Amino acid sequence: DEKVVAFQDINPAAVRHYLVIPVDHIPTVKDLQRRPEDYSLVSHMLEVGKTLIQQDAPQCHQYRYCLAI
């Protein structure tokens, strides 16, 4: 979409390993601020990840999210 790009990892650490990447470049996680737009971006990234898992494996109820920018 206009905020993120999502795809499967080329070297997955799990059967379902997706990367959800912001379209706008963020050099490091330390560059995120306590601003509404940054909270919105991180929340959106999480929702996209959840949607991918639910579409790919609706039977899966345990999963892990990691933030690495």
Contacts in CASP RR format, 6 or more apart in sequence:
PFRMAT RR
TARGET T0000
AUTHOR 0000-0000-0000
METHOD contacts of the structure
MODEL  1
DEKVVAFQDINPAAVRHYLVIPVDHIPTVKDLQRRPEDYSLVSHMLEVGK
TLIQQDAPQCHQYRYCLAI
1 48 0 8 1.000
2 23 0 8 1.000
3 22 0 8 1.000
3 23 0 8 1.000
3 41 0 8 1.000
3 44 0 8 1.000
3 45 0 8 1.000
4 20 0 8 1.000
4 21 0 8 1.000
4 22 0 8 1.000
4 23 0 8 1.000
4 41 0 8 1.000
4 44 0 8 1.000
4 45 0 8 1.000
4 48 0 8 1.000
5 20 0 8 1.000
5 21 0 8 1.000
5 23 0 8 1.000
6 18 0 8 1.000
6 19 0 8 1.000
6 20 0 8 1.000
6 21 0 8 1.000
6 48 0 8 1.000
6 49 0 8 1.000
6 52 0 8 1.000
7 18 0 8 1.000
7 19 0 8 1.000
8 16 0 8 1.000
8 17 0 8 1.000
8 18 0 8 1.000
8 19 0 8 1.000
9 17 0 8 1.000
9 18 0 8 1.000
9 19 0 8 1.000
16 52 0 8 1.000
16 53 0 8 1.000
16 56 0 8 1.000
16 57 0 8 1.000
16 60 0 8 1.000
16 63 0 8 1.000
18 49 0 8 1.000
18 52 0 8 1.000
18 53 0 8 1.000
20 45 0 8 1.000
20 48 0 8 1.000
20 49 0 8 1.000
20 52 0 8 1.000
22 41 0 8 1.000
22 45 0 8 1.000
22 69 0 8 1.000
26 32 0 8 1.000
26 69 0 8 1.000
28 69 0 8 1.000
29 67 0 8 1.000
29 68 0 8 1.000
29 69 0 8 1.000
31 69 0 8 1.000
32 38 0 8 1.000
32 41 0 8 1.000
32 42 0 8 1.000
32 69 0 8 1.000
42 67 0 8 1.000
45 67 0 8 1.000
46 65 0 8 1.000
49 65 0 8 1.000
53 60 0 8 1.000
53 63 0 8 1.000
END
